[in-house]
Amino acid sequence: MMKQRKVPLRKCTGCQEMKDKRELIRIVRNDAGEFSLDRTGKKPGRGAYICPNTECLAKAQKSKGLERSFKAPVPKDVYEALLAQLEGEENHA
Ligand SMILES: [Zn+2]
C-alpha cells in the first residue's frame, strides 16, 4: 500500500482547532449507532475528532460538540470511556 505523506487536518470538537488528525482521537459512530474510540482511524462510520486531553473532552461535552458532529445524542458512557482512556494516557497523579 502506498503511504500518503499529506496529512489531513481535522477539527477538534472541544477547542475547535484544526490539527493533524494523527494528534487527535477519533470517535466513530457506526451504522448501528454504536460509538467507539478509534486510534487507528480506520473504523467505518462517521467520525469526530478530539484532542487527547481531558480539557477538550470537557469542552466538547459542555458545548455538545460531539452531538453536533454526529447529529445524534452521545451517551454518557461514551464520554466516560473517553475520559478513562485520556486519564490513563495522561498518567499523572
Ligand atoms: Zn482540542
PDB file of the backbone (N, CA, C, O) and the ligand in Angstrom, with CONECT records:
HET     ZN  A 101       1
ATOM      1  N   MET A   1       0.828  -1.196   0.000  1.00  0.00           N
ATOM      2  CA  MET A   1       0.000   0.000   0.000  1.00  0.00           C
ATOM      3  C   MET A   1       0.867   1.253   0.000  1.00  0.00           C
ATOM      4  O   MET A   1       1.882   1.322   0.693  1.00  0.00           O
ATOM      5  N   MET A   2       0.460   2.223  -0.773  1.00  0.00           N
ATOM      6  CA  MET A   2       1.202   3.477  -0.837  1.00  0.00           C
ATOM      7  C   MET A   2       0.963   4.273   0.448  1.00  0.00           C
ATOM      8  O   MET A   2      -0.154   4.349   0.959  1.00  0.00           O
ATOM      9  N   LYS A   3       2.017   4.845   0.937  1.00  0.00           N
ATOM     10  CA  LYS A   3       1.885   5.710   2.106  1.00  0.00           C
ATOM     11  C   LYS A   3       1.658   7.144   1.637  1.00  0.00           C
ATOM     12  O   LYS A   3       2.416   7.681   0.829  1.00  0.00           O
ATOM     13  N   GLN A   4       0.621   7.733   2.153  1.00  0.00           N
ATOM     14  CA  GLN A   4       0.377   9.119   1.793  1.00  0.00           C
ATOM     15  C   GLN A   4       1.091  10.050   2.756  1.00  0.00           C
ATOM     16  O   GLN A   4       1.023   9.893   3.975  1.00  0.00           O
ATOM     17  N   ARG A   5       1.772  11.017   2.179  1.00  0.00           N
ATOM     18  CA  ARG A   5       2.519  11.949   3.017  1.00  0.00           C
ATOM     19  C   ARG A   5       1.651  13.114   3.470  1.00  0.00           C
ATOM     20  O   ARG A   5       1.895  13.733   4.506  1.00  0.00           O
ATOM     21  N   LYS A   6       0.662  13.387   2.690  1.00  0.00           N
ATOM     22  CA  LYS A   6      -0.181  14.524   3.004  1.00  0.00           C
ATOM     23  C   LYS A   6      -0.972  14.222   4.268  1.00  0.00           C
ATOM     24  O   LYS A   6      -1.599  13.169   4.392  1.00  0.00           O
ATOM     25  N   VAL A   7      -0.932  15.142   5.179  1.00  0.00           N
ATOM     26  CA  VAL A   7      -1.609  14.925   6.451  1.00  0.00           C
ATOM     27  C   VAL A   7      -2.885  15.746   6.509  1.00  0.00           C
ATOM     28  O   VAL A   7      -2.842  16.976   6.496  1.00  0.00           O
ATOM     29  N   PRO A   8      -4.005  15.073   6.573  1.00  0.00           N
ATOM     30  CA  PRO A   8      -5.264  15.818   6.644  1.00  0.00           C
ATOM     31  C   PRO A   8      -5.444  16.461   8.013  1.00  0.00           C
ATOM     32  O   PRO A   8      -5.038  15.914   9.038  1.00  0.00           O
ATOM     33  N   LEU A   9      -6.051  17.610   8.000  1.00  0.00           N
ATOM     34  CA  LEU A   9      -6.351  18.287   9.254  1.00  0.00           C
ATOM     35  C   LEU A   9      -7.793  18.011   9.645  1.00  0.00           C
ATOM     36  O   LEU A   9      -8.689  17.914   8.806  1.00  0.00           O
ATOM     37  N   ARG A  10      -7.979  17.889  10.941  1.00  0.00           N
ATOM     38  CA  ARG A  10      -9.328  17.681  11.452  1.00  0.00           C
ATOM     39  C   ARG A  10      -9.566  18.661  12.586  1.00  0.00           C
ATOM     40  O   ARG A  10      -8.634  19.115  13.250  1.00  0.00           O
ATOM     41  N   LYS A  11     -10.806  18.969  12.785  1.00  0.00           N
ATOM     42  CA  LYS A  11     -11.133  19.934  13.826  1.00  0.00           C
ATOM     43  C   LYS A  11     -11.511  19.228  15.108  1.00  0.00           C
ATOM     44  O   LYS A  11     -12.337  18.316  15.117  1.00  0.00           O
ATOM     45  N   CYS A  12     -10.896  19.661  16.182  1.00  0.00           N
ATOM     46  CA  CYS A  12     -11.246  19.138  17.499  1.00  0.00           C
ATOM     47  C   CYS A  12     -12.633  19.636  17.877  1.00  0.00           C
ATOM     48  O   CYS A  12     -12.932  20.824  17.754  1.00  0.00           O
ATOM     49  N   THR A  13     -13.468  18.731  18.333  1.00  0.00           N
ATOM     50  CA  THR A  13     -14.819  19.131  18.711  1.00  0.00           C
ATOM     51  C   THR A  13     -14.824  19.875  20.046  1.00  0.00           C
ATOM     52  O   THR A  13     -15.844  20.444  20.434  1.00  0.00           O
ATOM     53  N   GLY A  14     -13.703  19.872  20.742  1.00  0.00           N
ATOM     54  CA  GLY A  14     -13.618  20.603  22.004  1.00  0.00           C
ATOM     55  C   GLY A  14     -13.156  22.032  21.803  1.00  0.00           C
ATOM     56  O   GLY A  14     -13.920  22.973  22.018  1.00  0.00           O
ATOM     57  N   CYS A  15     -11.901  22.199  21.388  1.00  0.00           N
ATOM     58  CA  CYS A  15     -11.332  23.545  21.263  1.00  0.00           C
ATOM     59  C   CYS A  15     -11.554  24.144  19.884  1.00  0.00           C
ATOM     60  O   CYS A  15     -11.260  25.320  19.671  1.00  0.00           O
ATOM     61  N   GLN A  16     -12.065  23.360  18.948  1.00  0.00           N
ATOM     62  CA  GLN A  16     -12.381  23.836  17.597  1.00  0.00           C
ATOM     63  C   GLN A  16     -11.136  24.173  16.783  1.00  0.00           C
ATOM     64  O   GLN A  16     -11.232  24.838  15.751  1.00  0.00           O
ATOM     65  N   GLU A  17      -9.964  23.718  17.242  1.00  0.00           N
ATOM     66  CA  GLU A  17      -8.748  23.985  16.480  1.00  0.00           C
ATOM     67  C   GLU A  17      -8.522  22.912  15.442  1.00  0.00           C
ATOM     68  O   GLU A  17      -8.846  21.743  15.651  1.00  0.00           O
ATOM     69  N   MET A  18      -7.962  23.325  14.317  1.00  0.00           N
ATOM     70  CA  MET A  18      -7.608  22.360  13.288  1.00  0.00           C
ATOM     71  C   MET A  18      -6.258  21.752  13.636  1.00  0.00           C
ATOM     72  O   MET A  18      -5.282  22.459  13.886  1.00  0.00           O
ATOM     73  N   LYS A  19      -6.228  20.434  13.646  1.00  0.00           N
ATOM     74  CA  LYS A  19      -4.971  19.770  13.993  1.00  0.00           C
ATOM     75  C   LYS A  19      -4.724  18.586  13.083  1.00  0.00           C
ATOM     76  O   LYS A  19      -5.636  18.052  12.453  1.00  0.00           O
ATOM     77  N   ASP A  20      -3.467  18.195  13.033  1.00  0.00           N
ATOM     78  CA  ASP A  20      -3.061  16.970  12.367  1.00  0.00           C
ATOM     79  C   ASP A  20      -3.911  15.822  12.908  1.00  0.00           C
ATOM     80  O   ASP A  20      -3.959  15.599  14.118  1.00  0.00           O
ATOM     81  N   LYS A  21      -4.570  15.105  12.026  1.00  0.00           N
ATOM     82  CA  LYS A  21      -5.501  14.092  12.527  1.00  0.00           C
ATOM     83  C   LYS A  21      -4.818  13.009  13.353  1.00  0.00           C
ATOM     84  O   LYS A  21      -5.459  12.339  14.163  1.00  0.00           O
ATOM     85  N   ARG A  22      -3.523  12.841  13.144  1.00  0.00           N
ATOM     86  CA  ARG A  22      -2.807  11.839  13.945  1.00  0.00           C
ATOM     87  C   ARG A  22      -2.659  12.266  15.398  1.00  0.00           C
ATOM     88  O   ARG A  22      -2.395  11.443  16.274  1.00  0.00           O
ATOM     89  N   GLU A  23      -2.829  13.554  15.645  1.00  0.00           N
ATOM     90  CA  GLU A  23      -2.708  14.043  17.019  1.00  0.00           C
ATOM     91  C   GLU A  23      -4.034  13.979  17.758  1.00  0.00           C
ATOM     92  O   GLU A  23      -4.115  14.265  18.952  1.00  0.00           O
ATOM     93  N   LEU A  24      -5.049  13.606  17.039  1.00  0.00           N
ATOM     94  CA  LEU A  24      -6.376  13.617  17.634  1.00  0.00           C
ATOM     95  C   LEU A  24      -6.886  12.190  17.850  1.00  0.00           C
ATOM     96  O   LEU A  24      -6.399  11.240  17.238  1.00  0.00           O
ATOM     97  N   ILE A  25      -7.847  12.069  18.707  1.00  0.00           N
ATOM     98  CA  ILE A  25      -8.531  10.792  18.884  1.00  0.00           C
ATOM     99  C   ILE A  25      -9.797  10.826  18.030  1.00  0.00           C
ATOM    100  O   ILE A  25     -10.530  11.816  18.022  1.00  0.00           O
ATOM    101  N   ARG A  26     -10.034   9.756  17.330  1.00  0.00           N
ATOM    102  CA  ARG A  26     -11.245   9.683  16.523  1.00  0.00           C
ATOM    103  C   ARG A  26     -12.313   8.923  17.291  1.00  0.00           C
ATOM    104  O   ARG A  26     -12.061   7.882  17.899  1.00  0.00           O
ATOM    105  N   ILE A  27     -13.489   9.471  17.242  1.00  0.00           N
ATOM    106  CA  ILE A  27     -14.645   8.797  17.836  1.00  0.00           C
ATOM    107  C   ILE A  27     -15.551   8.433  16.670  1.00  0.00           C
ATOM    108  O   ILE A  27     -15.854   9.266  15.816  1.00  0.00           O
ATOM    109  N   VAL A  28     -15.968   7.202  16.648  1.00  0.00           N
ATOM    110  CA  VAL A  28     -16.722   6.719  15.494  1.00  0.00           C
ATOM    111  C   VAL A  28     -18.114   6.288  15.903  1.00  0.00           C
ATOM    112  O   VAL A  28     -18.330   5.681  16.952  1.00  0.00           O
ATOM    113  N   ARG A  29     -19.036   6.623  15.043  1.00  0.00           N
ATOM    114  CA  ARG A  29     -20.392   6.109  15.219  1.00  0.00           C
ATOM    115  C   ARG A  29     -20.711   5.277  13.987  1.00  0.00           C
ATOM    116  O   ARG A  29     -20.687   5.784  12.865  1.00  0.00           O
ATOM    117  N   ASN A  30     -21.007   4.006  14.194  1.00  0.00           N
ATOM    118  CA  ASN A  30     -21.255   3.135  13.046  1.00  0.00           C
ATOM    119  C   ASN A  30     -22.731   3.143  12.661  1.00  0.00           C
ATOM    120  O   ASN A  30     -23.548   3.837  13.266  1.00  0.00           O
ATOM    121  N   ASP A  31     -23.047   2.356  11.643  1.00  0.00           N
ATOM    122  CA  ASP A  31     -24.412   2.348  11.123  1.00  0.00           C
ATOM    123  C   ASP A  31     -25.433   1.917  12.164  1.00  0.00           C
ATOM    124  O   ASP A  31     -26.596   2.318  12.116  1.00  0.00           O
ATOM    125  N   ALA A  32     -24.987   1.102  13.096  1.00  0.00           N
ATOM    126  CA  ALA A  32     -25.888   0.623  14.138  1.00  0.00           C
ATOM    127  C   ALA A  32     -26.062   1.661  15.245  1.00  0.00           C
ATOM    128  O   ALA A  32     -26.816   1.448  16.194  1.00  0.00           O
ATOM    129  N   GLY A  33     -25.351   2.795  15.113  1.00  0.00           N
ATOM    130  CA  GLY A  33     -25.477   3.845  16.116  1.00  0.00           C
ATOM    131  C   GLY A  33     -24.606   3.621  17.329  1.00  0.00           C
ATOM    132  O   GLY A  33     -24.792   4.252  18.369  1.00  0.00           O
ATOM    133  N   GLU A  34     -23.632   2.695  17.186  1.00  0.00           N
ATOM    134  CA  GLU A  34     -22.755   2.421  18.314  1.00  0.00           C
ATOM    135  C   GLU A  34     -21.515   3.300  18.228  1.00  0.00           C
ATOM    136  O   GLU A  34     -20.951   3.503  17.152  1.00  0.00           O
ATOM    137  N   PHE A  35     -21.106   3.812  19.368  1.00  0.00           N
ATOM    138  CA  PHE A  35     -19.929   4.664  19.417  1.00  0.00           C
ATOM    139  C   PHE A  35     -18.726   3.859  19.858  1.00  0.00           C
ATOM    140  O   PHE A  35     -18.833   2.954  20.685  1.00  0.00           O
ATOM    141  N   SER A  36     -17.590   4.196  19.301  1.00  0.00           N
ATOM    142  CA  SER A  36     -16.367   3.592  19.804  1.00  0.00           C
ATOM    143  C   SER A  36     -15.211   4.547  19.566  1.00  0.00           C
ATOM    144  O   SER A  36     -15.304   5.482  18.771  1.00  0.00           O
ATOM    145  N   LEU A  37     -14.128   4.292  20.270  1.00  0.00           N
ATOM    146  CA  LEU A  37     -12.924   5.096  20.104  1.00  0.00           C
ATOM    147  C   LEU A  37     -12.046   4.415  19.074  1.00  0.00           C
ATOM    148  O   LEU A  37     -11.904   3.192  19.065  1.00  0.00           O
ATOM    149  N   ASP A  38     -11.472   5.207  18.225  1.00  0.00           N
ATOM    150  CA  ASP A  38     -10.726   4.644  17.117  1.00  0.00           C
ATOM    151  C   ASP A  38      -9.337   5.267  17.038  1.00  0.00           C
ATOM    152  O   ASP A  38      -9.174   6.379  16.535  1.00  0.00           O
ATOM    153  N   ARG A  39      -8.350   4.549  17.535  1.00  0.00           N
ATOM    154  CA  ARG A  39      -6.991   5.089  17.488  1.00  0.00           C
ATOM    155  C   ARG A  39      -6.346   4.847  16.141  1.00  0.00           C
ATOM    156  O   ARG A  39      -5.346   5.488  15.816  1.00  0.00           O
ATOM    157  N   THR A  40      -6.891   3.939  15.348  1.00  0.00           N
ATOM    158  CA  THR A  40      -6.257   3.622  14.069  1.00  0.00           C
ATOM    159  C   THR A  40      -6.785   4.515  12.945  1.00  0.00           C
ATOM    160  O   THR A  40      -6.146   4.642  11.900  1.00  0.00           O
ATOM    161  N   GLY A  41      -7.946   5.129  13.157  1.00  0.00           N
ATOM    162  CA  GLY A  41      -8.540   5.971  12.122  1.00  0.00           C
ATOM    163  C   GLY A  41      -9.138   5.177  10.986  1.00  0.00           C
ATOM    164  O   GLY A  41      -9.402   5.723   9.915  1.00  0.00           O
ATOM    165  N   LYS A  42      -9.352   3.900  11.206  1.00  0.00           N
ATOM    166  CA  LYS A  42      -9.784   3.034  10.109  1.00  0.00           C
ATOM    167  C   LYS A  42     -11.152   2.408  10.299  1.00  0.00           C
ATOM    168  O   LYS A  42     -11.651   1.701   9.424  1.00  0.00           O
ATOM    169  N   LYS A  43     -11.743   2.669  11.427  1.00  0.00           N
ATOM    170  CA  LYS A  43     -13.060   2.073  11.638  1.00  0.00           C
ATOM    171  C   LYS A  43     -14.090   2.730  10.726  1.00  0.00           C
ATOM    172  O   LYS A  43     -14.040   3.935  10.480  1.00  0.00           O
ATOM    173  N   PRO A  44     -15.014   1.930  10.235  1.00  0.00           N
ATOM    174  CA  PRO A  44     -16.051   2.507   9.381  1.00  0.00           C
ATOM    175  C   PRO A  44     -17.063   3.284  10.211  1.00  0.00           C
ATOM    176  O   PRO A  44     -17.281   3.001  11.389  1.00  0.00           O
ATOM    177  N   GLY A  45     -17.660   4.250   9.576  1.00  0.00           N
ATOM    178  CA  GLY A  45     -18.675   5.032  10.266  1.00  0.00           C
ATOM    179  C   GLY A  45     -18.322   6.496  10.257  1.00  0.00           C
ATOM    180  O   GLY A  45     -17.277   6.905   9.751  1.00  0.00           O
ATOM    181  N   ARG A  46     -19.194   7.260  10.815  1.00  0.00           N
ATOM    182  CA  ARG A  46     -18.986   8.687  10.880  1.00  0.00           C
ATOM    183  C   ARG A  46     -18.058   8.992  12.046  1.00  0.00           C
ATOM    184  O   ARG A  46     -18.209   8.438  13.135  1.00  0.00           O
ATOM    185  N   GLY A  47     -17.108   9.867  11.811  1.00  0.00           N
ATOM    186  CA  GLY A  47     -16.122  10.134  12.849  1.00  0.00           C
ATOM    187  C   GLY A  47     -16.113  11.581  13.300  1.00  0.00           C
ATOM    188  O   GLY A  47     -16.441  12.493  12.542  1.00  0.00           O
ATOM    189  N   ALA A  48     -15.734  11.763  14.538  1.00  0.00           N
ATOM    190  CA  ALA A  48     -15.472  13.099  15.056  1.00  0.00           C
ATOM    191  C   ALA A  48     -14.118  13.035  15.744  1.00  0.00           C
ATOM    192  O   ALA A  48     -13.676  11.967  16.169  1.00  0.00           O
ATOM    193  N   TYR A  49     -13.481  14.155  15.847  1.00  0.00           N
ATOM    194  CA  TYR A  49     -12.123  14.161  16.375  1.00  0.00           C
ATOM    195  C   TYR A  49     -12.031  15.036  17.604  1.00  0.00           C
ATOM    196  O   TYR A  49     -12.746  16.026  17.762  1.00  0.00           O
ATOM    197  N   ILE A  50     -11.109  14.622  18.477  1.00  0.00           N
ATOM    198  CA  ILE A  50     -10.913  15.414  19.689  1.00  0.00           C
ATOM    199  C   ILE A  50      -9.456  15.309  20.118  1.00  0.00           C
ATOM    200  O   ILE A  50      -8.822  14.271  19.930  1.00  0.00           O
ATOM    201  N   CYS A  51      -8.924  16.388  20.696  1.00  0.00           N
ATOM    202  CA  CYS A  51      -7.553  16.357  21.211  1.00  0.00           C
ATOM    203  C   CYS A  51      -7.485  15.351  22.351  1.00  0.00           C
ATOM    204  O   CYS A  51      -8.447  15.190  23.102  1.00  0.00           O
ATOM    205  N   PRO A  52      -6.364  14.684  22.479  1.00  0.00           N
ATOM    206  CA  PRO A  52      -6.243  13.714  23.571  1.00  0.00           C
ATOM    207  C   PRO A  52      -5.982  14.390  24.909  1.00  0.00           C
ATOM    208  O   PRO A  52      -4.951  14.149  25.537  1.00  0.00           O
ATOM    209  N   ASN A  53      -6.889  15.214  25.337  1.00  0.00           N
ATOM    210  CA  ASN A  53      -6.767  15.740  26.695  1.00  0.00           C
ATOM    211  C   ASN A  53      -8.157  15.954  27.285  1.00  0.00           C
ATOM    212  O   ASN A  53      -9.142  16.149  26.573  1.00  0.00           O
ATOM    213  N   THR A  54      -8.193  15.909  28.609  1.00  0.00           N
ATOM    214  CA  THR A  54      -9.483  15.928  29.288  1.00  0.00           C
ATOM    215  C   THR A  54     -10.150  17.298  29.171  1.00  0.00           C
ATOM    216  O   THR A  54     -11.372  17.414  29.257  1.00  0.00           O
ATOM    217  N   GLU A  55      -9.332  18.334  28.973  1.00  0.00           N
ATOM    218  CA  GLU A  55      -9.882  19.675  28.833  1.00  0.00           C
ATOM    219  C   GLU A  55     -10.788  19.765  27.604  1.00  0.00           C
ATOM    220  O   GLU A  55     -11.905  20.276  27.677  1.00  0.00           O
ATOM    221  N   CYS A  56     -10.294  19.265  26.490  1.00  0.00           N
ATOM    222  CA  CYS A  56     -11.079  19.328  25.265  1.00  0.00           C
ATOM    223  C   CYS A  56     -12.304  18.424  25.375  1.00  0.00           C
ATOM    224  O   CYS A  56     -13.363  18.735  24.830  1.00  0.00           O
ATOM    225  N   LEU A  57     -12.155  17.321  26.070  1.00  0.00           N
ATOM    226  CA  LEU A  57     -13.309  16.440  26.265  1.00  0.00           C
ATOM    227  C   LEU A  57     -14.395  17.159  27.053  1.00  0.00           C
ATOM    228  O   LEU A  57     -15.578  17.079  26.722  1.00  0.00           O
ATOM    229  N   ALA A  58     -13.977  17.857  28.092  1.00  0.00           N
ATOM    230  CA  ALA A  58     -14.939  18.595  28.907  1.00  0.00           C
ATOM    231  C   ALA A  58     -15.622  19.672  28.071  1.00  0.00           C
ATOM    232  O   ALA A  58     -16.828  19.891  28.180  1.00  0.00           O
ATOM    233  N   LYS A  59     -14.827  20.339  27.233  1.00  0.00           N
ATOM    234  CA  LYS A  59     -15.401  21.376  26.367  1.00  0.00           C
ATOM    235  C   LYS A  59     -16.395  20.777  25.389  1.00  0.00           C
ATOM    236  O   LYS A  59     -17.478  21.322  25.174  1.00  0.00           O
ATOM    237  N   ALA A  60     -16.021  19.660  24.804  1.00  0.00           N
ATOM    238  CA  ALA A  60     -16.892  19.023  23.816  1.00  0.00           C
ATOM    239  C   ALA A  60     -18.197  18.586  24.468  1.00  0.00           C
ATOM    240  O   ALA A  60     -19.269  18.667  23.869  1.00  0.00           O
ATOM    241  N   GLN A  61     -18.080  18.128  25.693  1.00  0.00           N
ATOM    242  CA  GLN A  61     -19.262  17.664  26.410  1.00  0.00           C
ATOM    243  C   GLN A  61     -20.172  18.845  26.749  1.00  0.00           C
ATOM    244  O   GLN A  61     -21.393  18.766  26.617  1.00  0.00           O
ATOM    245  N   LYS A  62     -19.554  19.928  27.183  1.00  0.00           N
ATOM    246  CA  LYS A  62     -20.298  21.125  27.570  1.00  0.00           C
ATOM    247  C   LYS A  62     -21.000  21.753  26.370  1.00  0.00           C
ATOM    248  O   LYS A  62     -22.177  22.108  26.431  1.00  0.00           O
ATOM    249  N   SER A  63     -20.260  21.878  25.297  1.00  0.00           N
ATOM    250  CA  SER A  63     -20.799  22.584  24.119  1.00  0.00           C
ATOM    251  C   SER A  63     -21.582  21.653  23.217  1.00  0.00           C
ATOM    252  O   SER A  63     -22.134  22.077  22.202  1.00  0.00           O
ATOM    253  N   LYS A  64     -21.630  20.383  23.589  1.00  0.00           N
ATOM    254  CA  LYS A  64     -22.296  19.361  22.780  1.00  0.00           C
ATOM    255  C   LYS A  64     -21.710  19.278  21.376  1.00  0.00           C
ATOM    256  O   LYS A  64     -22.419  19.049  20.395  1.00  0.00           O
ATOM    257  N   GLY A  65     -20.409  19.468  21.311  1.00  0.00           N
ATOM    258  CA  GLY A  65     -19.721  19.421  20.023  1.00  0.00           C
ATOM    259  C   GLY A  65     -19.832  18.062  19.356  1.00  0.00           C
ATOM    260  O   GLY A  65     -19.955  17.965  18.135  1.00  0.00           O
ATOM    261  N   LEU A  66     -19.788  17.015  20.168  1.00  0.00           N
ATOM    262  CA  LEU A  66     -19.897  15.674  19.586  1.00  0.00           C
ATOM    263  C   LEU A  66     -21.305  15.432  19.053  1.00  0.00           C
ATOM    264  O   LEU A  66     -21.484  14.893  17.961  1.00  0.00           O
ATOM    265  N   GLU A  67     -22.283  15.831  19.825  1.00  0.00           N
ATOM    266  CA  GLU A  67     -23.663  15.676  19.380  1.00  0.00           C
ATOM    267  C   GLU A  67     -23.861  16.372  18.035  1.00  0.00           C
ATOM    268  O   GLU A  67     -24.517  15.851  17.133  1.00  0.00           O
ATOM    269  N   ARG A  68     -23.275  17.561  17.927  1.00  0.00           N
ATOM    270  CA  ARG A  68     -23.416  18.297  16.673  1.00  0.00           C
ATOM    271  C   ARG A  68     -22.720  17.585  15.530  1.00  0.00           C
ATOM    272  O   ARG A  68     -23.232  17.533  14.412  1.00  0.00           O
ATOM    273  N   SER A  69     -21.550  17.037  15.817  1.00  0.00           N
ATOM    274  CA  SER A  69     -20.817  16.340  14.761  1.00  0.00           C
ATOM    275  C   SER A  69     -21.584  15.119  14.270  1.00  0.00           C
ATOM    276  O   SER A  69     -21.639  14.838  13.073  1.00  0.00           O
ATOM    277  N   PHE A  70     -22.171  14.404  15.217  1.00  0.00           N
ATOM    278  CA  PHE A  70     -22.835  13.155  14.855  1.00  0.00           C
ATOM    279  C   PHE A  70     -24.313  13.368  14.538  1.00  0.00           C
ATOM    280  O   PHE A  70     -24.989  12.479  14.020  1.00  0.00           O
ATOM    281  N   LYS A  71     -24.790  14.547  14.856  1.00  0.00           N
ATOM    282  CA  LYS A  71     -26.228  14.818  14.699  1.00  0.00           C
ATOM    283  C   LYS A  71     -27.051  13.750  15.417  1.00  0.00           C
ATOM    284  O   LYS A  71     -28.087  13.302  14.924  1.00  0.00           O
ATOM    285  N   ALA A  72     -26.573  13.365  16.568  1.00  0.00           N
ATOM    286  CA  ALA A  72     -27.239  12.334  17.361  1.00  0.00           C
ATOM    287  C   ALA A  72     -26.783  12.499  18.810  1.00  0.00           C
ATOM    288  O   ALA A  72     -25.703  13.025  19.077  1.00  0.00           O
ATOM    289  N   PRO A  73     -27.611  12.049  19.725  1.00  0.00           N
ATOM    290  CA  PRO A  73     -27.194  12.112  21.124  1.00  0.00           C
ATOM    291  C   PRO A  73     -26.010  11.188  21.391  1.00  0.00           C
ATOM    292  O   PRO A  73     -25.941  10.076  20.868  1.00  0.00           O
ATOM    293  N   VAL A  74     -25.092  11.663  22.203  1.00  0.00           N
ATOM    294  CA  VAL A  74     -23.936  10.841  22.550  1.00  0.00           C
ATOM    295  C   VAL A  74     -24.121  10.355  23.975  1.00  0.00           C
ATOM    296  O   VAL A  74     -24.202  11.162  24.902  1.00  0.00           O
ATOM    297  N   PRO A  75     -24.188   9.036  24.161  1.00  0.00           N
ATOM    298  CA  PRO A  75     -24.430   8.505  25.505  1.00  0.00           C
ATOM    299  C   PRO A  75     -23.298   8.864  26.460  1.00  0.00           C
ATOM    300  O   PRO A  75     -22.143   9.027  26.066  1.00  0.00           O
ATOM    301  N   LYS A  76     -23.667   8.978  27.710  1.00  0.00           N
ATOM    302  CA  LYS A  76     -22.710   9.370  28.728  1.00  0.00           C
ATOM    303  C   LYS A  76     -21.539   8.400  28.799  1.00  0.00           C
ATOM    304  O   LYS A  76     -20.409   8.795  29.085  1.00  0.00           O
ATOM    305  N   ASP A  77     -21.818   7.130  28.535  1.00  0.00           N
ATOM    306  CA  ASP A  77     -20.717   6.164  28.691  1.00  0.00           C
ATOM    307  C   ASP A  77     -19.651   6.333  27.607  1.00  0.00           C
ATOM    308  O   ASP A  77     -18.519   5.876  27.763  1.00  0.00           O
ATOM    309  N   VAL A  78     -20.021   6.986  26.516  1.00  0.00           N
ATOM    310  CA  VAL A  78     -19.005   7.294  25.503  1.00  0.00           C
ATOM    311  C   VAL A  78     -18.021   8.318  26.063  1.00  0.00           C
ATOM    312  O   VAL A  78     -16.806   8.191  25.912  1.00  0.00           O
ATOM    313  N   TYR A  79     -18.584   9.333  26.713  1.00  0.00           N
ATOM    314  CA  TYR A  79     -17.727  10.328  27.352  1.00  0.00           C
ATOM    315  C   TYR A  79     -16.883   9.686  28.452  1.00  0.00           C
ATOM    316  O   TYR A  79     -15.705  10.002  28.619  1.00  0.00           O
ATOM    317  N   GLU A  80     -17.510   8.784  29.191  1.00  0.00           N
ATOM    318  CA  GLU A  80     -16.788   8.156  30.298  1.00  0.00           C
ATOM    319  C   GLU A  80     -15.649   7.269  29.791  1.00  0.00           C
ATOM    320  O   GLU A  80     -14.566   7.225  30.375  1.00  0.00           O
ATOM    321  N   ALA A  81     -15.920   6.567  28.693  1.00  0.00           N
ATOM    322  CA  ALA A  81     -14.871   5.724  28.113  1.00  0.00           C
ATOM    323  C   ALA A  81     -13.718   6.580  27.616  1.00  0.00           C
ATOM    324  O   ALA A  81     -12.547   6.243  27.788  1.00  0.00           O
ATOM    325  N   LEU A  82     -14.078   7.688  26.999  1.00  0.00           N
ATOM    326  CA  LEU A  82     -13.054   8.610  26.512  1.00  0.00           C
ATOM    327  C   LEU A  82     -12.224   9.156  27.670  1.00  0.00           C
ATOM    328  O   LEU A  82     -10.994   9.191  27.630  1.00  0.00           O
ATOM    329  N   LEU A  83     -12.946   9.577  28.696  1.00  0.00           N
ATOM    330  CA  LEU A  83     -12.272  10.148  29.853  1.00  0.00           C
ATOM    331  C   LEU A  83     -11.328   9.138  30.486  1.00  0.00           C
ATOM    332  O   LEU A  83     -10.199   9.468  30.848  1.00  0.00           O
ATOM    333  N   ALA A  84     -11.802   7.901  30.614  1.00  0.00           N
ATOM    334  CA  ALA A  84     -10.973   6.856  31.215  1.00  0.00           C
ATOM    335  C   ALA A  84      -9.711   6.658  30.384  1.00  0.00           C
ATOM    336  O   ALA A  84      -8.614   6.501  30.918  1.00  0.00           O
ATOM    337  N   GLN A  85      -9.890   6.670  29.076  1.00  0.00           N
ATOM    338  CA  GLN A  85      -8.738   6.465  28.212  1.00  0.00           C
ATOM    339  C   GLN A  85      -7.763   7.633  28.324  1.00  0.00           C
ATOM    340  O   GLN A  85      -6.550   7.439  28.410  1.00  0.00           O
ATOM    341  N   LEU A  86      -8.305   8.838  28.322  1.00  0.00           N
ATOM    342  CA  LEU A  86      -7.451  10.024  28.386  1.00  0.00           C
ATOM    343  C   LEU A  86      -6.708  10.084  29.708  1.00  0.00           C
ATOM    344  O   LEU A  86      -5.523  10.415  29.753  1.00  0.00           O
ATOM    345  N   GLU A  87      -7.409   9.765  30.775  1.00  0.00           N
ATOM    346  CA  GLU A  87      -6.758   9.819  32.085  1.00  0.00           C
ATOM    347  C   GLU A  87      -5.672   8.775  32.179  1.00  0.00           C
ATOM    348  O   GLU A  87      -4.627   9.006  32.788  1.00  0.00           O
ATOM    349  N   GLY A  88      -5.917   7.626  31.578  1.00  0.00           N
ATOM    350  CA  GLY A  88      -4.895   6.594  31.552  1.00  0.00           C
ATOM    351  C   GLY A  88      -3.662   7.040  30.808  1.00  0.00           C
ATOM    352  O   GLY A  88      -2.537   6.716  31.191  1.00  0.00           O
ATOM    353  N   GLU A  89      -3.881   7.796  29.727  1.00  0.00           N
ATOM    354  CA  GLU A  89      -2.744   8.217  28.922  1.00  0.00           C
ATOM    355  C   GLU A  89      -1.996   9.375  29.529  1.00  0.00           C
ATOM    356  O   GLU A  89      -0.769   9.449  29.452  1.00  0.00           O
ATOM    357  N   GLU A  90      -2.748  10.289  30.140  1.00  0.00           N
ATOM    358  CA  GLU A  90      -2.076  11.437  30.743  1.00  0.00           C
ATOM    359  C   GLU A  90      -1.214  10.952  31.902  1.00  0.00           C
ATOM    360  O   GLU A  90      -0.103  11.433  32.122  1.00  0.00           O
ATOM    361  N   ASN A  91      -1.760   9.985  32.636  1.00  0.00           N
ATOM    362  CA  ASN A  91      -0.947   9.261  33.599  1.00  0.00           C
ATOM    363  C   ASN A  91      -0.201  10.131  34.581  1.00  0.00           C
ATOM    364  O   ASN A  91       0.965   9.869  34.875  1.00  0.00           O
ATOM    365  N   HIS A  92      -0.847  11.160  35.095  1.00  0.00           N
ATOM    366  CA  HIS A  92      -0.195  11.917  36.144  1.00  0.00           C
ATOM    367  C   HIS A  92      -1.072  11.881  37.388  1.00  0.00           C
ATOM    368  O   HIS A  92      -2.295  12.005  37.317  1.00  0.00           O
ATOM    369  N   ALA A  93      -0.421  11.711  38.513  1.00  0.00           N
ATOM    370  CA  ALA A  93      -1.163  11.546  39.756  1.00  0.00           C
ATOM    371  C   ALA A  93      -1.538  12.892  40.356  1.00  0.00           C
ATOM    372  O   ALA A  93      -2.170  12.943  41.411  1.00  0.00           O
TER     373      ALA A  93
HETATM  374 ZN    ZN A 101      -8.917  20.340  21.302  1.00  0.00          ZN2+
END
